[in-house]
Amino acid sequence: MQRSWLSEHVGAWDVVAANQAGIGMMLASAVLLVVDEFTSGWQGAAHWFTIGLTLLLLAFAYLLARWGLRLPSWAFFAIPLTCSLVLTGMSFAKQDAGAPALFASTLPILYGAAILRPRGSYVMLAYNIASDAALTFSLLPAHDAFRSMAYLLIVVGASSILITRGTTATRQLTELLRAQAGVDTLTGLVTRRVLDEAAHGAISAANSPAGTALLLIDVDKFKTINDTYGHPVGDAALKHLAAILAANMRPDAVIGRLGGDELAVLLPGCDYEVALRRANDLVKAVRGSPLQIENGELLHLSVSIGVSHAPTEADDLPQLYASADVSLYQAKRGGRDQVGARSSTLGVRPRTPPLG
């Protein structure tokens, strides 16, 4: 699902963490209201106003606990705004611009700094500073208002900026590590995990009547290449093959390295006959693109490819792999450098070790 502008720029980094923090902030704010009411005395209409706000905060906390994980990330931008409105409303109702009221306003600011994306955090900071300024300058003498706001702006502003920058740096590092974990460092292809996730999505979505095809690709006699030329040449061969695959596949193909010399290509929205032609074209492309090694020698490579298709041969990912594996086994058994026979005509057999 496409992210909205609000989700992308001001929404929460993590809905789960935002929901938990939102519940905590609502409960903490409710406790602050009750403590402030007990310490200042139960006075007139403000007393009932405070009770109403406390119940409202508790209701928000309950709603978040019950349904918060279903909310889009941008909704958590509204949570600290709501909390801030409640706390400011209490202060205006009680005509109180003292330290407790100003300290209470830091809760939404710190929430925004820890949970929201940078723009959302800074908007939250600006909003709360503005509301605190309106409160203090309307209820305090100008000298006292300037003094209170100077302290608040320096301490809370610096805290918000430092937490926001630290949170952003941590999130960016986490996203970088997650991205790196999804890419094979040698070939630049995606890892088995990413390929499997894409395959699960393509099979379950069923968004194309053509179905989904999987090509399993095994480098012929790869062990011999490593033994004869050394592992650096073997690594160069894998990178060379990865480039050939990328050059001969359509943009929406997912190309991955399963491990060792096994590669795979996922073709969503592709029927079996088209996938078979693609596989044969790949065999020819690899055969016609030798790798030039350091001494100028041309190293001729070849691959064996197994082809499977969902839903005609498989209903889930394990069946799709098993079917492609049978086809790959037939390609190896038939002499390598070719595409295997259709597995549905052979019966699915257990995984067999590559023949080399």
C-alpha positions in Angstrom: 0.0 0.0 0.0 1.4 3.4 -1.0 2.3 5.6 1.9 0.7 9.0 2.3 2.6 12.2 2.5 1.8 12.4 6.2 3.0 8.9 6.9 6.2 9.5 5.0 7.1 12.8 6.5 5.5 13.3 9.9 4.1 9.9 10.8 5.5 7.4 13.3 8.6 5.4 12.4 7.2 2.3 14.0 3.4 1.8 14.7 4.0 -0.8 17.4 6.4 1.4 19.4 4.2 4.5 18.7 1.1 2.8 20.0 2.8 1.6 23.2 4.3 5.0 23.8 1.0 6.7 23.1 -0.7 4.6 25.7 2.0 5.4 28.2 1.7 9.1 27.4 -2.0 9.2 27.9 -1.8 7.3 31.2 1.0 9.6 32.4 -1.0 12.7 31.5 -4.0 11.4 33.3 -2.0 10.8 36.4 -0.5 14.3 36.2 -4.0 15.8 36.0 -5.2 13.8 39.1 -2.0 14.7 41.1 -2.3 18.3 40.2 -6.0 18.4 41.2 -5.2 16.8 44.6 -2.4 19.1 45.3 -4.2 22.3 44.3 -7.5 21.5 45.8 -10.9 20.7 44.3 -12.1 24.1 43.1 -15.4 24.8 41.3 -16.0 24.1 37.6 -12.3 23.5 37.0 -12.6 20.4 39.2 -15.2 18.8 36.9 -13.3 20.0 33.8 -10.2 18.1 35.1 -12.3 15.0 35.8 -13.6 15.1 32.2 -10.2 15.5 30.7 -8.8 12.7 32.8 -11.6 10.4 31.7 -11.0 11.5 28.1 -7.3 10.6 28.3 -8.1 7.2 29.9 -10.6 6.5 27.0 -7.9 7.4 24.5 -5.5 5.0 26.2 -8.1 2.2 26.1 -8.8 2.8 22.4 -5.1 2.7 21.6 -4.7 -0.5 23.5 -7.7 -2.1 21.7 -7.3 -0.8 18.2 -4.1 1.2 18.0 -2.2 -1.3 15.9 -4.7 -0.9 13.1 -4.1 2.8 12.8 -1.9 4.2 9.9 1.4 5.7 11.0 0.2 9.3 10.3 -2.5 8.9 13.0 0.2 8.9 15.7 1.0 12.5 14.8 -2.5 13.4 16.1 -2.0 11.6 19.4 0.5 14.0 21.0 -1.5 16.9 19.5 -4.6 15.6 21.3 -2.7 15.2 24.5 -1.2 18.6 24.3 -4.7 20.2 23.7 -6.0 18.4 26.8 -3.1 19.6 29.0 -3.3 23.1 27.7 -7.0 23.2 28.1 -6.6 22.2 31.7 -4.1 24.9 32.3 -6.4 27.6 30.8 -9.4 26.3 32.7 -7.5 26.5 36.0 -5.8 29.8 35.0 -2.5 28.1 35.9 0.7 28.8 34.0 3.1 27.6 36.7 5.9 25.1 36.4 3.7 21.9 36.7 1.7 23.0 33.7 4.7 23.8 31.6 6.5 20.6 32.6 3.4 18.6 31.6 3.6 20.0 28.1 7.0 18.3 27.6 5.3 14.9 27.4 4.0 15.4 23.9 7.3 17.0 22.8 9.4 14.1 24.0 6.9 11.6 22.5 7.2 13.4 19.1 11.0 13.4 19.3 11.2 9.7 20.1 8.4 8.4 17.9 7.7 10.7 14.9 9.8 11.4 11.8 11.8 14.6 12.0 9.2 16.9 10.4 6.5 15.6 12.7 8.8 16.0 15.7 9.7 19.6 14.9 6.1 20.5 14.2 5.1 19.1 17.6 7.9 21.1 19.2 6.7 24.3 17.5 3.1 23.7 18.4 3.7 23.1 22.0 6.1 26.0 22.4 3.5 28.3 20.8 0.7 27.0 23.0 2.9 27.4 26.1 3.7 30.9 25.0 0.0 31.7 24.6 -0.6 30.3 28.1 2.2 32.1 29.9 1.8 35.5 28.2 -1.9 35.5 28.8 -1.7 34.6 32.5 1.7 35.9 33.7 3.4 39.3 33.8 5.5 39.9 30.7 8.8 39.6 32.7 7.8 36.2 34.2 6.5 35.0 30.9 9.7 35.8 29.1 11.7 34.1 31.8 9.6 30.9 31.8 9.6 30.6 28.0 13.3 31.2 27.8 14.0 28.3 30.1 11.4 26.1 28.4 12.7 26.9 24.9 16.3 26.2 25.7 15.9 23.0 27.7 12.9 21.4 25.9 14.0 22.6 22.5 17.5 21.3 22.8 16.2 18.0 24.2 13.7 17.6 21.4 16.4 18.3 18.7 18.9 15.9 20.3 16.4 13.1 20.7 15.1 13.6 17.1 18.5 13.5 15.6 19.5 10.5 17.6 16.3 8.6 16.7 16.7 9.5 13.1 20.3 8.3 12.9 19.4 5.0 14.7 16.5 4.4 12.3 18.5 5.1 9.2 21.2 2.8 10.4 18.6 0.1 11.1 17.1 0.5 7.6 20.6 0.4 6.1 21.4 -2.9 7.9 18.1 -4.3 6.9 18.7 -3.4 3.3 22.2 -4.9 3.4 20.8 -8.1 4.9 18.6 -8.4 1.9 21.4 -8.2 -0.7 24.1 -10.7 -1.4 27.4 -8.9 -1.0 29.2 -10.8 -3.8 26.7 -10.7 -6.7 24.5 -7.7 -5.7 21.5 -10.0 -6.1 18.8 -10.3 -3.4 19.1 -13.0 -0.8 16.9 -16.1 -0.3 14.8 -14.3 2.3 13.9 -11.4 0.0 13.2 -13.8 -2.9 11.0 -16.0 -0.7 9.0 -12.9 0.5 8.5 -11.8 -3.1 7.4 -15.3 -4.1 5.0 -15.6 -1.2 3.4 -12.3 -2.2 3.2 -13.2 -5.9 1.6 -16.6 -5.2 -0.9 -15.3 -2.6 -1.8 -12.1 -4.5 -2.8 -14.0 -7.6 -3.0 -10.6 -9.4 -2.3 -12.0 -12.8 -4.1 -14.8 -14.7 -0.7 -15.7 -16.1 0.5 -16.9 -12.7 4.1 -16.9 -11.4 7.2 -18.7 -12.6 10.4 -19.7 -10.9 13.7 -20.4 -12.5 16.3 -22.3 -10.5 19.8 -21.8 -12.0 22.8 -24.0 -11.2 26.3 -23.3 -12.6 27.6 -26.3 -14.4 30.8 -27.9 -12.9 31.3 -24.9 -10.6 33.5 -27.0 -8.2 35.8 -27.7 -11.1 36.1 -24.0 -11.8 37.1 -23.3 -8.2 39.5 -26.3 -8.1 41.1 -25.3 -11.5 41.3 -21.5 -11.3 40.8 -20.7 -7.7 38.0 -19.2 -5.7 38.5 -15.6 -6.9 37.8 -16.8 -10.4 34.7 -18.7 -9.1 33.5 -15.5 -7.4 34.1 -13.6 -10.7 32.1 -16.2 -12.5 29.1 -15.7 -10.2 29.3 -11.9 -10.6 29.5 -12.4 -14.3 26.4 -14.6 -14.3 24.5 -12.2 -12.1 25.2 -9.4 -14.7 24.0 -11.7 -17.5 20.8 -12.5 -15.6 20.1 -8.8 -14.9 20.7 -7.9 -18.6 18.3 -10.5 -19.9 15.4 -10.3 -17.5 12.5 -7.9 -17.5 12.5 -5.1 -14.8 10.0 -6.7 -12.5 11.9 -10.0 -12.2 13.3 -10.8 -8.8 16.8 -12.2 -9.2 18.4 -13.8 -6.2 21.3 -16.0 -5.0 20.1 -18.9 -2.9 23.6 -19.9 -1.8 26.8 -21.3 -3.4 26.4 -21.5 -7.1 22.6 -21.6 -7.1 20.7 -18.6 -8.4 17.0 -18.1 -9.0 14.7 -15.8 -10.9 11.1 -15.1 -9.9 8.8 -14.0 -12.7 5.5 -12.7 -11.5 2.7 -12.5 -14.1 4.4 -15.0 -16.4 2.9 -18.2 -17.8 4.9 -21.4 -18.2 5.6 -21.1 -21.9 7.0 -17.6 -21.6 9.1 -18.7 -18.6 10.5 -21.6 -20.6 11.5 -19.3 -23.4 13.2 -17.0 -21.0 15.1 -19.9 -19.5 16.3 -21.1 -22.8 17.4 -17.6 -23.7 19.4 -17.4 -20.5 21.1 -20.7 -21.3 22.1 -19.3 -24.7 23.2 -16.0 -23.3 25.5 -17.6 -20.7 26.9 -20.0 -23.3 27.6 -17.0 -25.6 29.2 -14.8 -22.9 32.5 -16.3 -21.7 34.3 -14.7 -18.8 37.7 -13.3 -19.5 40.1 -14.0 -16.6 43.3 -12.3 -15.7 45.6 -14.2 -18.0 43.4 -13.3 -21.0 41.9 -16.7 -21.2 38.2 -17.0 -21.9 36.4 -19.2 -19.4 33.3 -20.7 -21.0 30.4 -21.1 -18.6 27.1 -22.9 -18.8 24.1 -23.2 -16.6 21.3 -25.7 -16.1 17.9 -24.3 -15.4 14.8 -25.8 -13.8 11.4 -24.1 -14.4 8.2 -24.3 -12.3 5.0 -22.5 -12.4 2.2 -21.6 -10.0 -0.7 -22.3 -9.9 -0.4 -25.0 -12.6 2.3 -27.0 -10.8 2.3 -25.6 -7.3 -0.1 -24.0 -4.8 2.6 -22.7 -2.4 6.3 -21.8 -2.2 7.6 -25.2 -1.1 5.8 -26.9 -4.0 7.1 -24.2 -6.4 10.7 -24.9 -5.3 10.2 -28.7 -5.3 8.8 -28.6 -8.8 11.7 -26.4 -10.1 14.1 -28.7 -8.4 12.8 -31.7 -10.3 13.1 -29.8 -13.5 16.7 -28.7 -12.6 17.6 -32.4 -11.8 16.4 -33.4 -15.3 18.6 -30.7 -16.9 21.6 -32.0 -15.0 20.8 -35.5 -15.8 20.3 -34.7 -19.4 23.8 -33.4 -19.8 23.7 -29.9 -18.4 23.7 -26.6 -20.4 20.0 -26.8 -20.9 16.5 -26.3 -19.4 15.0 -29.3 -17.7 11.8 -31.0 -18.7 8.5 -29.9 -17.2 8.3 -31.3 -13.6 4.6 -31.9 -13.6 5.1 -34.7 -16.1 7.7 -36.4 -13.9 6.3 -36.2 -10.4 7.9 -34.2 -7.6 10.9 -35.9 -6.1 13.0 -34.9 -3.0 15.8 -32.5 -3.3 18.8 -34.0 -4.9 22.4 -32.8 -4.6 23.7 -31.0 -7.7 25.8 -33.1 -10.0 28.5 -30.6 -10.1 
